[in-house]
Amino acid sequence: MDPKKAEEFYSRLKEQLEQDTNWPAPYLYKFIVPTDTAKIQQIEDIFNNMGAVINSKQSKKGTYTSVSINVRMPNPAKVIEKYIEVSAVEGVISL
């Protein structure tokens, strides 16, 4: 994503999260990544030691894996911080 568009997206997301949620709160992240154990592990490592519940499921053909992460987050800034960390994983799509 183009840096300017990413900044606008995260700014809107932060605003929405501040308005809609009382923090700290549980948050559900959903990602799609090409099926590659190293890439999936990279995503899981980002949420390591946070008490996250992580579920992954391969697509029918096994080409992609969806990764759902349910974790209690302290505030919207931390939610966005994790999205930015995960965006460094090659081929990942945030939902």
MODELLER restraints for C-alpha pairs under 7 A, 6 or more apart:
rsr = mdl.restraints
at = mdl.atoms
rsr.add(forms.Gaussian(group=physical.xy_distance, feature=features.Distance(at['CA:10:A'], at['CA:80:A']), mean=6.64, stdev=0.5))
rsr.add(forms.Gaussian(group=physical.xy_distance, feature=features.Distance(at['CA:14:A'], at['CA:76:A']), mean=5.49, stdev=0.5))
rsr.add(forms.Gaussian(group=physical.xy_distance, feature=features.Distance(at['CA:14:A'], at['CA:77:A']), mean=6.77, stdev=0.5))
rsr.add(forms.Gaussian(group=physical.xy_distance, feature=features.Distance(at['CA:17:A'], at['CA:76:A']), mean=5.94, stdev=0.5))
rsr.add(forms.Gaussian(group=physical.xy_distance, feature=features.Distance(at['CA:18:A'], at['CA:76:A']), mean=6.46, stdev=0.5))
rsr.add(forms.Gaussian(group=physical.xy_distance, feature=features.Distance(at['CA:23:A'], at['CA:74:A']), mean=5.88, stdev=0.5))
rsr.add(forms.Gaussian(group=physical.xy_distance, feature=features.Distance(at['CA:23:A'], at['CA:75:A']), mean=5.52, stdev=0.5))
rsr.add(forms.Gaussian(group=physical.xy_distance, feature=features.Distance(at['CA:24:A'], at['CA:72:A']), mean=6.76, stdev=0.5))
rsr.add(forms.Gaussian(group=physical.xy_distance, feature=features.Distance(at['CA:24:A'], at['CA:73:A']), mean=5.57, stdev=0.5))
rsr.add(forms.Gaussian(group=physical.xy_distance, feature=features.Distance(at['CA:24:A'], at['CA:74:A']), mean=4.12, stdev=0.5))
rsr.add(forms.Gaussian(group=physical.xy_distance, feature=features.Distance(at['CA:24:A'], at['CA:75:A']), mean=5.77, stdev=0.5))
rsr.add(forms.Gaussian(group=physical.xy_distance, feature=features.Distance(at['CA:25:A'], at['CA:72:A']), mean=5.33, stdev=0.5))
rsr.add(forms.Gaussian(group=physical.xy_distance, feature=features.Distance(at['CA:25:A'], at['CA:73:A']), mean=5.60, stdev=0.5))
rsr.add(forms.Gaussian(group=physical.xy_distance, feature=features.Distance(at['CA:25:A'], at['CA:74:A']), mean=6.61, stdev=0.5))
rsr.add(forms.Gaussian(group=physical.xy_distance, feature=features.Distance(at['CA:26:A'], at['CA:70:A']), mean=6.71, stdev=0.5))
rsr.add(forms.Gaussian(group=physical.xy_distance, feature=features.Distance(at['CA:26:A'], at['CA:71:A']), mean=5.41, stdev=0.5))
rsr.add(forms.Gaussian(group=physical.xy_distance, feature=features.Distance(at['CA:26:A'], at['CA:72:A']), mean=3.98, stdev=0.5))
rsr.add(forms.Gaussian(group=physical.xy_distance, feature=features.Distance(at['CA:26:A'], at['CA:73:A']), mean=5.96, stdev=0.5))
rsr.add(forms.Gaussian(group=physical.xy_distance, feature=features.Distance(at['CA:27:A'], at['CA:70:A']), mean=5.70, stdev=0.5))
rsr.add(forms.Gaussian(group=physical.xy_distance, feature=features.Distance(at['CA:27:A'], at['CA:71:A']), mean=5.50, stdev=0.5))
rsr.add(forms.Gaussian(group=physical.xy_distance, feature=features.Distance(at['CA:27:A'], at['CA:72:A']), mean=5.93, stdev=0.5))
rsr.add(forms.Gaussian(group=physical.xy_distance, feature=features.Distance(at['CA:27:A'], at['CA:73:A']), mean=6.43, stdev=0.5))
rsr.add(forms.Gaussian(group=physical.xy_distance, feature=features.Distance(at['CA:28:A'], at['CA:68:A']), mean=6.87, stdev=0.5))
rsr.add(forms.Gaussian(group=physical.xy_distance, feature=features.Distance(at['CA:28:A'], at['CA:69:A']), mean=5.62, stdev=0.5))
rsr.add(forms.Gaussian(group=physical.xy_distance, feature=features.Distance(at['CA:28:A'], at['CA:70:A']), mean=4.49, stdev=0.5))
rsr.add(forms.Gaussian(group=physical.xy_distance, feature=features.Distance(at['CA:28:A'], at['CA:71:A']), mean=6.60, stdev=0.5))
rsr.add(forms.Gaussian(group=physical.xy_distance, feature=features.Distance(at['CA:29:A'], at['CA:68:A']), mean=5.67, stdev=0.5))
rsr.add(forms.Gaussian(group=physical.xy_distance, feature=features.Distance(at['CA:29:A'], at['CA:69:A']), mean=5.04, stdev=0.5))
rsr.add(forms.Gaussian(group=physical.xy_distance, feature=features.Distance(at['CA:29:A'], at['CA:70:A']), mean=6.40, stdev=0.5))
rsr.add(forms.Gaussian(group=physical.xy_distance, feature=features.Distance(at['CA:30:A'], at['CA:67:A']), mean=5.78, stdev=0.5))
rsr.add(forms.Gaussian(group=physical.xy_distance, feature=features.Distance(at['CA:30:A'], at['CA:68:A']), mean=4.56, stdev=0.5))
rsr.add(forms.Gaussian(group=physical.xy_distance, feature=features.Distance(at['CA:30:A'], at['CA:69:A']), mean=6.46, stdev=0.5))
rsr.add(forms.Gaussian(group=physical.xy_distance, feature=features.Distance(at['CA:30:A'], at['CA:94:A']), mean=6.16, stdev=0.5))
rsr.add(forms.Gaussian(group=physical.xy_distance, feature=features.Distance(at['CA:30:A'], at['CA:95:A']), mean=5.36, stdev=0.5))
rsr.add(forms.Gaussian(group=physical.xy_distance, feature=features.Distance(at['CA:31:A'], at['CA:66:A']), mean=5.68, stdev=0.5))
rsr.add(forms.Gaussian(group=physical.xy_distance, feature=features.Distance(at['CA:31:A'], at['CA:67:A']), mean=5.15, stdev=0.5))
rsr.add(forms.Gaussian(group=physical.xy_distance, feature=features.Distance(at['CA:31:A'], at['CA:68:A']), mean=6.48, stdev=0.5))
rsr.add(forms.Gaussian(group=physical.xy_distance, feature=features.Distance(at['CA:31:A'], at['CA:92:A']), mean=6.62, stdev=0.5))
rsr.add(forms.Gaussian(group=physical.xy_distance, feature=features.Distance(at['CA:31:A'], at['CA:93:A']), mean=5.51, stdev=0.5))
rsr.add(forms.Gaussian(group=physical.xy_distance, feature=features.Distance(at['CA:31:A'], at['CA:94:A']), mean=4.61, stdev=0.5))
rsr.add(forms.Gaussian(group=physical.xy_distance, feature=features.Distance(at['CA:31:A'], at['CA:95:A']), mean=5.74, stdev=0.5))
rsr.add(forms.Gaussian(group=physical.xy_distance, feature=features.Distance(at['CA:32:A'], at['CA:64:A']), mean=6.63, stdev=0.5))
rsr.add(forms.Gaussian(group=physical.xy_distance, feature=features.Distance(at['CA:32:A'], at['CA:65:A']), mean=5.72, stdev=0.5))
rsr.add(forms.Gaussian(group=physical.xy_distance, feature=features.Distance(at['CA:32:A'], at['CA:66:A']), mean=4.43, stdev=0.5))
rsr.add(forms.Gaussian(group=physical.xy_distance, feature=features.Distance(at['CA:32:A'], at['CA:67:A']), mean=6.19, stdev=0.5))
rsr.add(forms.Gaussian(group=physical.xy_distance, feature=features.Distance(at['CA:32:A'], at['CA:92:A']), mean=5.77, stdev=0.5))
rsr.add(forms.Gaussian(group=physical.xy_distance, feature=features.Distance(at['CA:32:A'], at['CA:93:A']), mean=5.08, stdev=0.5))
rsr.add(forms.Gaussian(group=physical.xy_distance, feature=features.Distance(at['CA:32:A'], at['CA:94:A']), mean=6.61, stdev=0.5))
rsr.add(forms.Gaussian(group=physical.xy_distance, feature=features.Distance(at['CA:33:A'], at['CA:64:A']), mean=5.63, stdev=0.5))
rsr.add(forms.Gaussian(group=physical.xy_distance, feature=features.Distance(at['CA:33:A'], at['CA:65:A']), mean=5.46, stdev=0.5))
rsr.add(forms.Gaussian(group=physical.xy_distance, feature=features.Distance(at['CA:33:A'], at['CA:66:A']), mean=6.45, stdev=0.5))
rsr.add(forms.Gaussian(group=physical.xy_distance, feature=features.Distance(at['CA:33:A'], at['CA:91:A']), mean=5.94, stdev=0.5))
rsr.add(forms.Gaussian(group=physical.xy_distance, feature=features.Distance(at['CA:33:A'], at['CA:92:A']), mean=4.55, stdev=0.5))
rsr.add(forms.Gaussian(group=physical.xy_distance, feature=features.Distance(at['CA:33:A'], at['CA:93:A']), mean=6.34, stdev=0.5))
rsr.add(forms.Gaussian(group=physical.xy_distance, feature=features.Distance(at['CA:34:A'], at['CA:63:A']), mean=6.00, stdev=0.5))
rsr.add(forms.Gaussian(group=physical.xy_distance, feature=features.Distance(at['CA:34:A'], at['CA:64:A']), mean=4.32, stdev=0.5))
rsr.add(forms.Gaussian(group=physical.xy_distance, feature=features.Distance(at['CA:34:A'], at['CA:65:A']), mean=6.10, stdev=0.5))
rsr.add(forms.Gaussian(group=physical.xy_distance, feature=features.Distance(at['CA:34:A'], at['CA:91:A']), mean=6.44, stdev=0.5))
rsr.add(forms.Gaussian(group=physical.xy_distance, feature=features.Distance(at['CA:35:A'], at['CA:62:A']), mean=6.69, stdev=0.5))
rsr.add(forms.Gaussian(group=physical.xy_distance, feature=features.Distance(at['CA:35:A'], at['CA:63:A']), mean=5.50, stdev=0.5))
rsr.add(forms.Gaussian(group=physical.xy_distance, feature=features.Distance(at['CA:35:A'], at['CA:64:A']), mean=4.62, stdev=0.5))
rsr.add(forms.Gaussian(group=physical.xy_distance, feature=features.Distance(at['CA:35:A'], at['CA:65:A']), mean=5.20, stdev=0.5))
rsr.add(forms.Gaussian(group=physical.xy_distance, feature=features.Distance(at['CA:39:A'], at['CA:89:A']), mean=6.53, stdev=0.5))
rsr.add(forms.Gaussian(group=physical.xy_distance, feature=features.Distance(at['CA:43:A'], at['CA:86:A']), mean=6.06, stdev=0.5))
rsr.add(forms.Gaussian(group=physical.xy_distance, feature=features.Distance(at['CA:51:A'], at['CA:71:A']), mean=6.54, stdev=0.5))
rsr.add(forms.Gaussian(group=physical.xy_distance, feature=features.Distance(at['CA:52:A'], at['CA:69:A']), mean=6.32, stdev=0.5))
rsr.add(forms.Gaussian(group=physical.xy_distance, feature=features.Distance(at['CA:52:A'], at['CA:70:A']), mean=5.58, stdev=0.5))
rsr.add(forms.Gaussian(group=physical.xy_distance, feature=features.Distance(at['CA:52:A'], at['CA:71:A']), mean=4.43, stdev=0.5))
rsr.add(forms.Gaussian(group=physical.xy_distance, feature=features.Distance(at['CA:53:A'], at['CA:69:A']), mean=5.67, stdev=0.5))
rsr.add(forms.Gaussian(group=physical.xy_distance, feature=features.Distance(at['CA:53:A'], at['CA:70:A']), mean=5.14, stdev=0.5))
rsr.add(forms.Gaussian(group=physical.xy_distance, feature=features.Distance(at['CA:53:A'], at['CA:71:A']), mean=6.43, stdev=0.5))
rsr.add(forms.Gaussian(group=physical.xy_distance, feature=features.Distance(at['CA:54:A'], at['CA:68:A']), mean=5.74, stdev=0.5))
rsr.add(forms.Gaussian(group=physical.xy_distance, feature=features.Distance(at['CA:54:A'], at['CA:69:A']), mean=4.53, stdev=0.5))
rsr.add(forms.Gaussian(group=physical.xy_distance, feature=features.Distance(at['CA:54:A'], at['CA:70:A']), mean=6.51, stdev=0.5))
rsr.add(forms.Gaussian(group=physical.xy_distance, feature=features.Distance(at['CA:55:A'], at['CA:67:A']), mean=5.77, stdev=0.5))
rsr.add(forms.Gaussian(group=physical.xy_distance, feature=features.Distance(at['CA:55:A'], at['CA:68:A']), mean=5.19, stdev=0.5))
rsr.add(forms.Gaussian(group=physical.xy_distance, feature=features.Distance(at['CA:55:A'], at['CA:69:A']), mean=6.51, stdev=0.5))
rsr.add(forms.Gaussian(group=physical.xy_distance, feature=features.Distance(at['CA:56:A'], at['CA:65:A']), mean=6.45, stdev=0.5))
rsr.add(forms.Gaussian(group=physical.xy_distance, feature=features.Distance(at['CA:56:A'], at['CA:66:A']), mean=5.42, stdev=0.5))
rsr.add(forms.Gaussian(group=physical.xy_distance, feature=features.Distance(at['CA:56:A'], at['CA:67:A']), mean=4.35, stdev=0.5))
rsr.add(forms.Gaussian(group=physical.xy_distance, feature=features.Distance(at['CA:56:A'], at['CA:68:A']), mean=6.22, stdev=0.5))
rsr.add(forms.Gaussian(group=physical.xy_distance, feature=features.Distance(at['CA:57:A'], at['CA:65:A']), mean=5.40, stdev=0.5))
rsr.add(forms.Gaussian(group=physical.xy_distance, feature=features.Distance(at['CA:57:A'], at['CA:66:A']), mean=5.30, stdev=0.5))
rsr.add(forms.Gaussian(group=physical.xy_distance, feature=features.Distance(at['CA:57:A'], at['CA:67:A']), mean=6.70, stdev=0.5))
rsr.add(forms.Gaussian(group=physical.xy_distance, feature=features.Distance(at['CA:58:A'], at['CA:64:A']), mean=5.81, stdev=0.5))
rsr.add(forms.Gaussian(group=physical.xy_distance, feature=features.Distance(at['CA:58:A'], at['CA:65:A']), mean=4.17, stdev=0.5))
rsr.add(forms.Gaussian(group=physical.xy_distance, feature=features.Distance(at['CA:58:A'], at['CA:66:A']), mean=6.32, stdev=0.5))
rsr.add(forms.Gaussian(group=physical.xy_distance, feature=features.Distance(at['CA:59:A'], at['CA:65:A']), mean=5.86, stdev=0.5))
rsr.add(forms.Gaussian(group=physical.xy_distance, feature=features.Distance(at['CA:73:A'], at['CA:79:A']), mean=6.51, stdev=0.5))
